[in-house]
């Protein structure tokens, strides 16, 4: 049986949304003692880890802050 990775999950979900921050993804995983552990990862780091039963993944949104603004006052 082959374990699924994050790319497989993305394919099931039709990919990232347009405002997804691929550099800020939170993986929530159950430890052996039942405690939940949170890791902040980017897309490539998360894709290297096989998913486990009980994993929860939250993809953060890109910030709404405008960038590269020039103001002339």
The 8 nearest C-alpha neighbors of each residue, nearest first, counted from 0:
[[1, 2, 3, 49, 4, 51, 50, 52],
 [0, 2, 3, 49, 4, 50, 7, 51],
 [3, 1, 49, 0, 4, 50, 51, 7],
 [2, 4, 49, 50, 7, 1, 5, 8],
 [3, 5, 49, 7, 50, 6, 46, 48],
 [4, 6, 46, 8, 7, 9, 45, 3],
 [7, 5, 9, 8, 4, 10, 46, 3],
 [8, 6, 10, 5, 9, 4, 3, 11],
 [9, 7, 5, 11, 6, 10, 12, 4],
 [10, 8, 14, 12, 6, 11, 7, 13],
 [9, 11, 13, 7, 12, 8, 14, 6],
 [12, 10, 8, 9, 13, 7, 14, 6],
 [11, 13, 9, 10, 14, 8, 15, 7],
 [14, 12, 10, 11, 9, 15, 16, 8],
 [15, 13, 9, 12, 10, 16, 11, 8],
 [14, 16, 19, 17, 9, 13, 12, 18],
 [17, 15, 19, 18, 14, 13, 60, 20],
 [16, 18, 19, 15, 20, 60, 61, 14],
 [17, 19, 61, 60, 16, 20, 15, 62],
 [20, 18, 60, 16, 17, 61, 21, 15],
 [19, 21, 61, 60, 22, 59, 23, 18],
 [22, 20, 42, 23, 41, 19, 24, 58],
 [21, 23, 41, 20, 42, 24, 40, 59],
 [24, 22, 41, 20, 21, 59, 40, 39],
 [23, 25, 58, 40, 39, 41, 57, 59],
 [26, 24, 39, 57, 38, 56, 40, 27],
 [27, 25, 56, 38, 37, 55, 28, 39],
 [26, 28, 37, 55, 36, 54, 56, 25],
 [29, 27, 54, 36, 35, 26, 30, 37],
 [28, 30, 35, 33, 34, 36, 31, 53],
 [31, 29, 33, 34, 32, 35, 28, 36],
 [30, 32, 33, 29, 34, 35, 28, 36],
 [33, 31, 30, 34, 29, 35, 36, 28],
 [34, 32, 30, 31, 29, 35, 36, 28],
 [33, 35, 30, 32, 29, 36, 31, 28],
 [34, 36, 29, 28, 30, 27, 33, 37],
 [37, 35, 28, 27, 29, 34, 30, 38],
 [38, 36, 27, 26, 28, 25, 35, 39],
 [39, 37, 26, 25, 40, 27, 36, 24],
 [40, 38, 25, 24, 23, 26, 37, 41],
 [41, 39, 24, 23, 45, 44, 25, 38],
 [40, 42, 22, 23, 44, 43, 24, 21],
 [41, 43, 45, 21, 44, 22, 46, 40],
 [42, 44, 46, 45, 41, 47, 40, 22],
 [45, 43, 47, 46, 41, 42, 40, 48],
 [46, 44, 42, 47, 43, 48, 40, 41],
 [45, 47, 5, 43, 48, 44, 4, 42],
 [46, 48, 45, 44, 49, 43, 4, 5],
 [49, 47, 46, 45, 50, 4, 44, 5],
 [48, 50, 4, 3, 2, 47, 51, 46],
 [51, 49, 4, 3, 48, 54, 52, 2],
 [52, 50, 54, 53, 49, 28, 2, 3],
 [51, 53, 54, 50, 28, 29, 55, 49],
 [52, 54, 51, 55, 28, 29, 27, 50],
 [55, 53, 28, 52, 51, 27, 56, 50],
 [54, 56, 27, 26, 53, 28, 57, 25],
 [57, 55, 26, 25, 27, 58, 54, 24],
 [56, 58, 25, 24, 59, 26, 55, 27],
 [59, 57, 24, 19, 25, 23, 56, 20],
 [58, 60, 20, 23, 24, 19, 57, 61],
 [61, 59, 19, 20, 18, 62, 58, 23],
 [60, 62, 20, 18, 19, 63, 59, 21],
 [63, 61, 64, 60, 65, 20, 18, 59],
 [64, 62, 65, 61, 60, 66, 18, 20],
 [63, 65, 62, 66, 61, 67, 68, 60],
 [64, 66, 63, 68, 67, 62, 69, 61],
 [67, 65, 68, 64, 63, 69, 62, 61],
 [66, 68, 69, 65, 70, 64, 63, 71],
 [69, 67, 66, 70, 65, 71, 64, 72],
 [68, 70, 67, 71, 66, 72, 65, 64],
 [71, 69, 72, 68, 67, 66, 65, 64],
 [70, 72, 69, 68, 67, 66, 65, 64],
 [71, 70, 69, 68, 67, 66, 65, 64]]
